[in-house]
Amino acid sequence: MVLKMIVAEDEQSFREGILTLVDWKLYGIEIAGEAENGKQALEMIHNNPPDLLLTDIRMPFLNGLDLIREAKAAGHEFHSVLLTGYNEFEYAKEAIKLGVSDYLLKPCMPHDIIRVIMDLKQKIEQSENEDKALNALNRSWNRNLHLLKNQILSQWVQHPLMPLEDRSSVMSEVDMTLSCGPIQVGLIRIDSNKAQSVTASKRDLELIRYALLNIAGETLRPLYDGKLEVFRHGDEMLWIGNYPENTTNEAIEGAMKELQLNLEAYLKLSISISISSAAASVDYAHIGYQQAIEAMEARFYQGRGGIFFHAEAGKQTAAKSSILDDAYLLRLEKDLLLALQNEHYEQAVDAIEASMSHIRNNSSYSKAEVHLRSTSLILELQKFAQERKVASIEWQDSFVNWIEQIPNMETLDDCSVVLQKIVQSIVEAVSNQKSLHRTVHATIELIKQKYNTNLTLELAAKETFVSNSYLSSLFKQELGVNFLDYLHQYRVEQSKELLRQSYKIYAVSKLVGYQEERHFSSTFKKWTGLTPRQYQKNYNAG
């Protein structure tokens, strides 16, 4: 597949270098035009729409972000990569809104540009191939009644009742099992979408969702006395059931736990569930859906695998100010960067923990707001790390770009782990250039010997003849991570070898020092982005 690309760069020498130092035809890229300013580039996009746009941010007449905004407003669809000499948060925030695919900090070498463009080209080609397969699958589904009901129910949760619309008649015509009484809307969200996409194509995910809906229907139908419809709405999996009479939240929660157990047993899936309050009838399905969405917001703070009732979610009190204006968070971030600059790593670790604790205690901040704040901090840390040639962090069984992880931070714990890993990577890069304190070295040797026992900070301090507080402080200063997190990370690394040898999960948890399989699984996922079973499956698939 040949893709068309426009290059917009006001520095002539840099622009000519991009065009002349790389044989783009060799990489399946056709240069559709070169522009020295944003206005000229916009005209080229109108006249010869590209697949890719490689553009500087700061240019005469029209900057790169405004160029993308105006081109997309005119209806043009393309993927964009930004060139910038600045690592500024306001640019990053706007770029995220505009859907920019990637960015490069100038000056950059030709091989850096080739790498980014070819990665993007591969993603475009893969997406197009999968979209073709998905379209073929969707065409076949349009021939059956199941999809017709799915489309109707999807419309009902999206829009209020229209004038003269008679939903009871529609239910009868398409043979729905629902009645005209009170209803409840439920939302199922797969906790491991990102991890599964590592080994599964879009078609595979479609089949997984199809199986999930079948299992959900079979499991929940008794709760609703058979008056239940399960369906897809975009990538979301929903159900509408006639609210069961004389039931309690405890009974409903019990059915939801059974569903979670069934999906874990049959599909190896972890799911979160949110449930609306009772609505008068299917005429108010859109209200029930919104309530389920609101209830699911609790997942960001409470973590994956939960069951969230709308009545529990309640209405959050609006924050007095944006998270971007939170003076306490701003001070903590400045303390973090100053601590890293001065190599006071204990203070840096404490600043990260204090920031996450503050956000958790002020849970009125939305997931989107926390993502924006995380973006700001990660950009600052990335700039700091690049100056010290720190490598990428490992996440979901591969090394990743930190900024790319922001949309995948589904919970506050995800944000915390990624930030901790970045700080730890910075400290490790610096620490490699000097010898460790002998007490820390002795503690690491102790962990290697006794990681599979009930090892604690207190026991380690006793073995190394220091106080708990001193060992904790020294560990954070030397390694950029607290003792317990280091112990967990070491256990996780040891468990990977056992998982690759196809040991049972419960056996691995015991062998690396965890008494409960659930504790081991949650710890493994926290530090790798994958459950032990997903890690094992990915390894066997490879």
C-alpha positions, 0 to 999 in steps of 0.5 A: 500500500502506497500512502501519500504524505505532505511535509510542512516545515518552515526551516528550508534546510530541515525540510529539504533534509527530510525529502532528500535524505530518505528514499520515501518510495522505498518505504511505500510513501509518496510525497504529495507536496512540501510546504514552507508554511501552514497556509500553503500546506492547507491549500495542498491538503484541499487540492490533494488530500494526503494520508499522512501529514508531517508538520512543524508546530510553529510556522508562519501564517498558520501553525501546525495545530491550527493547520490540522484543526482547519483541515479536519474541520473541512472534512479531510481525514489523515494521520498527523505527526508533529515536529517540535523543538518544544516540549510544552503541555499546552501543545500536547493537550491540544494535540491529544484533542486533535488526534495527533498520532505521534510527535518528534522533538527536533533536532531529530535524525532521518532514522527517527522520522522513518521509524515513526512514519513506518510505525504509523503506516503499519498501524494504518495498513493493519487497521484497514485490513481488519476493518475489511474483515470486520465489515464483511462480518457485519454484512453477514450479521445484518441478515438476521433478526438478532442484529435488528434487535441489537440496532433497535435497543442501541437506538433506545439507549441513545435517544429518548422516546420520539413523538408517536413512537410505540416501543411496546409494538416494536418489542412484539414485532421483533419478538423481544422478551421484554415487557412493558414494566419497569426496567434496569440497564446494565453495562459490562466493560472488559477489564483487559481490552488492551491486553487482549488486543496484543494477540487478538485481531478485531475479528477475534474480539468480535467473537469474544464479545459475542460469546460474552453476551451469550454467557451474560444472557444465560447467567442473568436470565433467571434474575429477570424471570426470562425478561432480558435482552443483551446487546451491543452498543458500539464497543460496549456490552449492555443488557436491559431487563425488566426490574425483578419484583421483591428483589434486593441489591444483594440478590442482584449483586450475587447474580453479577458475581456469578456472571463474573465467575462464569466469564472468568471460567469460560472466556478467561475474562475479567469484567467490571459491571455497572447497573442503573436504578429502576426506570419506569419502562423501556421508554426511559432506557436512555436514562438507565444507560446514562446512569450505568455510564455514571456508575462505571466512573467509579471504576477509575478510583475503585479499580477493575473487577467491581460491581457498581450500582448507580445509587451508590455512585450518587451525584458527585459534587462539582470540583471548585476548580479544575485539576489543572489549577490544583495548587497542592498538586502543582507544588508536589510536581515541582517538588518531584522534579526538584528532587530528581534534579538534586538526586533526592530520590526518596523525596521524589518517590514520596511526591508521587505517592502524595500526588496519587493520594491527594487525587484519590482523596479528591475523587471529584476529578474526572478520569479525563482531568487526571489524564490531562494532569498525568500528561503534563507531568509525564512530559516534564519527566520525559524531558528530564529522562531524555537528557539522561538517556533513560530507556522506555518503561516496560508495560504489557510485556513490551517496551512502550512510549510513556505518552502512548500509555495515557489513554490506557490508564483505565484506573488511578492505580494505572496512572500511579504505576506508570509514573512510579516506573518512570521515576524508577527508570530515571533513578536506575539509569543514574544509579548504574553509574555508581555503586549501591550503598552496602545496606541496600546491596545486602537487602537486595541479596536478602530479597533474592534469597527469601523473596518466596517467604513472608519477607517484610521490611521489618525482617529485612531491617533486622537482618541488615542491622538498621531501623525500618525507617532508615532502610525504607528511606535508603531504599527509595534514595538508592533505587527510586522505589520503596522496599515493598514495591521492589519486593513485588517487582522481583517476585513478578520477574521470578514468576514470569519464568515459571509462567513460561514453563506453564506452571499453574497460576496457583502454584506460581503464586505459592512459589514466589511468596504469595499465599493467595492467588488473587493477591498474586494476580492483582500484583502481577497485573499492577506491575506488568499491565497483564494478568498472569494468565494473559502473560502465559497465553501471550508467551505460548502464542508467540 
